Amino acid sequence: MLTRREWLRISAGAGAALSLNPRLLEALQSQALMTKPIPSTGEEIPVIGLGGRWISTNSTPEELAGHRAVLHALADGAPASGRVFDSAAGYGGGASEELAGQWAEEDGFQDQIFWATKVNVAGRGGGSVREADVRAQIDRSFERMRLDVIDLDQVHNMGDPPTQLGVLQEYKQEGRIRYIGITTTSEGQYDALARVMRDYPIDFIGVDYAIDNRVAEEVIFPVAQDEGIAVMVYLPFGRSRMWSRIGDRELPEWAAEFDAHTWAQFMLKFVVAHPAVTVAAPGTGDPEHMIDNLGGGRGRLPTQQHLHRMLQLVDSLPGG
Ligand SMILES: NC(=O)c1ccc[n+]([C@@H]2O[C@H](COP(=O)([O-])OP(=O)(O)OC[C@H]3O[C@@H](n4cnc5c(N)ncnc54)[C@H](OP(=O)(O)O)[C@@H]3O)[C@@H](O)[C@H]2O)c1
């Protein structure tokens, strides 16, 4: 188990790793994490969460210790509790749900997390499935995460929406799942996603969006705003894509005008500045990166002028 002392050492070390002046780090951490409302209820959640895709049975003990510290970093620090941990029944062969649930229970911060997961027994956009199989997978998520109530369960990758959303709706009516939704990170599924958003009573969607990947702005966000659906952003760095485009470039000094002190904060602030976006779920197995990413939800957001300048800069990078 990670002790409070060990966790503080990691937090303190993060300042050095991020090349931040310790006073700046303290100032950053003392700035409240921004929240936004879930449109269907008005409940406020912090704008930065964590994507839990990389916790796996194949991870080494060192990698697992890193993931555990990441989860601590996510949960740590009032005032904004209810930070999103985004998992899926399929991630890491179930290890993502199972280990996160175990660590949160053992380390006593289960209540501080907004538990989001996904169900899919149909494969990627696959054909129709049996309700009993959908229920069995959802029930397994409750067991693995050690929860009586799941905050958000979404149909993963557009798998058989009528059947799987129907089952999720039943769990919601029973009060066992608080919010339901559907996800895709494939542009080829955006039209189908938009239809589901219009036709089904869902609370959330999960979709890919990044400073250099903005198709969702045109096709998906207007529907989310019209229908009052929360948007969880996946792939805010495009996995390795944006990191290789940035390379070893210096962050421009003007990023400090909206309190972005690292490239991660620059990219996350672009994403959460969009009025349709409720929360971003960047993935990381590194606790220092988690602290860095939470900085993407602190301080000022970019103005329209800044957003324009950010886009010009990113469009000038190689690999666009
Ligand atoms: N269809 C779906 O429903 C779907 C599909 C894809 C993804 N998702 C969700 O979206 C989440 C995010 O996606 P992702 O993790 O694949 O991609 P991502 O968030 O765009 O990028 C993750 C990459 O960025 C690095 N990184 C994170 N924070 C950093 C920082 N502060 N500084 C430097 N590098 C940093 C990570 O490496 P380190 O580990 O070294 O930090 C990792 O290589 C997933 O975990 C999952 O929850 C959902």
Ligand as a Chemical Component Dictionary entry (heavy atoms), coordinates in Angstrom:
data_LIG
# 
_chem_comp.id                   LIG 
_chem_comp.type                 NON-POLYMER 
_chem_comp.pdbx_formal_charge   0 
_chem_comp.three_letter_code    LIG 
# 
loop_
_chem_comp_atom.comp_id 
_chem_comp_atom.atom_id 
_chem_comp_atom.alt_atom_id 
_chem_comp_atom.type_symbol 
_chem_comp_atom.charge 
_chem_comp_atom.model_Cartn_x 
_chem_comp_atom.model_Cartn_y 
_chem_comp_atom.model_Cartn_z 
_chem_comp_atom.pdbx_ordinal 
LIG N1  N1  N 0  -13.571 4.098  -27.576 1  
LIG C1  C1  C 0  -13.252 4.451  -26.319 2  
LIG O1  O1  O 0  -14.114 4.437  -25.472 3  
LIG C2  C2  C 0  -11.847 4.869  -26.000 4  
LIG C3  C3  C 0  -10.820 4.700  -26.948 5  
LIG C4  C4  C 0  -9.541  5.137  -26.624 6  
LIG C5  C5  C 0  -9.279  5.711  -25.364 7  
LIG N2  N2  N 1  -10.298 5.832  -24.459 8  
LIG C6  C6  C 0  -10.045 6.432  -23.121 9  
LIG O2  O2  O 0  -9.229  7.583  -23.278 10 
LIG C7  C7  C 0  -8.126  7.501  -22.374 11 
LIG C8  C8  C 0  -6.972  8.296  -22.903 12 
LIG O3  O3  O 0  -6.434  7.700  -24.054 13 
LIG P1  P1  P 0  -4.909  7.268  -24.178 14 
LIG O4  O4  O 0  -4.352  7.059  -22.823 15 
LIG O5  O5  O -1 -4.878  6.128  -25.128 16 
LIG O6  O6  O 0  -4.238  8.507  -24.933 17 
LIG P2  P2  P 0  -3.847  10.015 -24.504 18 
LIG O7  O7  O 0  -4.486  10.386 -23.219 19 
LIG O8  O8  O 0  -4.076  10.903 -25.690 20 
LIG O9  O9  O 0  -2.263  9.915  -24.345 21 
LIG C9  C9  C 0  -1.638  9.085  -23.429 22 
LIG C10 C10 C 0  -0.123  9.227  -23.662 23 
LIG O10 O10 O 0  0.319   10.526 -23.216 24 
LIG C11 C11 C 0  1.354   10.368 -22.249 25 
LIG N3  N3  N 0  1.166   11.414 -21.222 26 
LIG C12 C12 C 0  0.090   11.593 -20.405 27 
LIG N4  N4  N 0  0.252   12.674 -19.623 28 
LIG C13 C13 C 0  1.469   13.199 -19.949 29 
LIG C14 C14 C 0  2.204   14.322 -19.470 30 
LIG N5  N5  N 0  1.717   15.130 -18.528 31 
LIG N6  N6  N 0  3.434   14.563 -20.002 32 
LIG C15 C15 C 0  3.945   13.736 -20.964 33 
LIG N7  N7  N 0  3.296   12.649 -21.465 34 
LIG C16 C16 C 0  2.061   12.385 -20.949 35 
LIG C17 C17 C 0  1.189   8.984  -21.669 36 
LIG O11 O11 O 0  2.439   8.457  -21.259 37 
LIG P3  P3  P 0  2.768   8.234  -19.682 38 
LIG O12 O12 O 0  2.042   6.999  -19.265 39 
LIG O13 O13 O 0  4.261   8.107  -19.682 40 
LIG O14 O14 O 0  2.293   9.447  -18.964 41 
LIG C18 C18 C 0  0.647   8.191  -22.878 42 
LIG O15 O15 O 0  1.733   7.756  -23.700 43 
LIG C19 C19 C 0  -7.891  5.997  -22.252 44 
LIG O16 O16 O 0  -7.125  5.680  -21.115 45 
LIG C20 C20 C 0  -9.310  5.494  -22.172 46 
LIG O17 O17 O 0  -9.788  5.672  -20.842 47 
LIG C21 C21 C 0  -11.568 5.432  -24.758 48 
# 
loop_
_chem_comp_bond.comp_id 
_chem_comp_bond.atom_id_1 
_chem_comp_bond.atom_id_2 
_chem_comp_bond.value_order 
_chem_comp_bond.pdbx_ordinal 
LIG N1  C1  SING 1  
LIG C1  O1  DOUB 2  
LIG C1  C2  SING 3  
LIG C2  C3  SING 4  
LIG C2  C21 DOUB 5  
LIG C3  C4  DOUB 6  
LIG C4  C5  SING 7  
LIG C5  N2  DOUB 8  
LIG N2  C6  SING 9  
LIG N2  C21 SING 10 
LIG C6  O2  SING 11 
LIG C6  C20 SING 12 
LIG O2  C7  SING 13 
LIG C7  C8  SING 14 
LIG C7  C19 SING 15 
LIG C8  O3  SING 16 
LIG O3  P1  SING 17 
LIG P1  O4  DOUB 18 
LIG P1  O5  SING 19 
LIG P1  O6  SING 20 
LIG O6  P2  SING 21 
LIG P2  O7  DOUB 22 
LIG P2  O8  SING 23 
LIG P2  O9  SING 24 
LIG O9  C9  SING 25 
LIG C9  C10 SING 26 
LIG C10 O10 SING 27 
LIG C10 C18 SING 28 
LIG O10 C11 SING 29 
LIG C11 N3  SING 30 
LIG C11 C17 SING 31 
LIG N3  C12 SING 32 
LIG N3  C16 SING 33 
LIG C12 N4  DOUB 34 
LIG N4  C13 SING 35 
LIG C13 C14 SING 36 
LIG C13 C16 DOUB 37 
LIG C14 N5  SING 38 
LIG C14 N6  DOUB 39 
LIG N6  C15 SING 40 
LIG C15 N7  DOUB 41 
LIG N7  C16 SING 42 
LIG C17 O11 SING 43 
LIG C17 C18 SING 44 
LIG O11 P3  SING 45 
LIG P3  O12 DOUB 46 
LIG P3  O13 SING 47 
LIG P3  O14 SING 48 
LIG C18 O15 SING 49 
LIG C19 O16 SING 50 
LIG C19 C20 SING 51 
LIG C20 O17 SING 52 
# 
